[in-house]
Amino acid sequence: MDFAQISYEKRGEVTIIRFNRPEVMNCVGAVTHRELVEAWTDFRDDGNAKVAVITGAGDRAFCAGGDLKSTPESGLLPLTPAEQAAHARGERPGILGPSRWTDIYKPIIAAVNGVAYAGGLEWACFADIRVAEEHARFGVTCRRWNIGLADGGTQRLPRIIGMGRAMELIITGRVVDADEAFAMGLVNEVVPRGKSLERALEMAEMICRLPQGAIRTDKEAAVRGFGLPLAEGLRVEAECFNRLFDDPDLLEGVRRFRERDHPDRKNRQT
């Protein structure tokens, strides 16, 4: 795929989607938005793609949010009443790419290689796992410009770090470093500068070696069940689990268990 403002790379079963505007801190404009929708559509629908890694070009920014220097008429914002109504109904993918999608049940890892501000923080929260470089910074910096979060930040951030911590960041716009982000549970791992993509790919390749069916149904159950009453969440879990009985890999998994034939055991023996 040829893109102007992102890059899209397939390394075997791993897909790397990279914000590619380092000259503007990898901000997302109207072109970037359209390219992100296309890229994530391809990843979601590609039967050979198992894990996605999202990162930024250069070493300063993962993504610093929306391109506020783009014109209002660029198509990035829903300016007309009709477009605003469609956006409110959930008929649009998001403002900064398909950030409103909730049905990608393949694993997603963010390699945060610099600042993740405003919409960039929202894209970090779009991932399931976040690996941050030691110089990474996170913040709802759009607070300073009277711009709201529109790409999942008010919903995903509290789910990741809890309502109290999330409300502090959302209300104050305070910037936190990688170590504090790790301490509050926003980041899963902190790595040296320049090493986030390498570490994310290492994780992704490990995940690719695992059977995929149960990973996806468990992610779906966790995403769909979060916030529901326990009984309803358990119903969602049962629905997702039962779907595995149509997966021929289930019997293969049982065989591996019985015969102790699985990747972790083989790795320990080598």
Secondary structure, 3 states (H helix, E strand, C coil): CCCCCEEEEEECCEEEEEECCHHHCCCECHHHHHHHHHHHHHHHHCCCCCEEEEEECCCCEEECCECCCCCHHHCCCCCCHHHHHHHHCCCCCCCCCCCCCCCCCCCEEEEECCEEECHHHHHHHHCCEEEEECCCEEECHHHHHCCCCCCCHHHHHHHHHCHHHHHHHHHHCCCEEHHHHHHCCCCCEEECCCCHHHHHHHHHHHHHCCCCHHHHHHHHHHHHHCCCCHHHHHHHHHHHHHHHHHCCHHHHHHHHHHHCCCHHHHHHHC
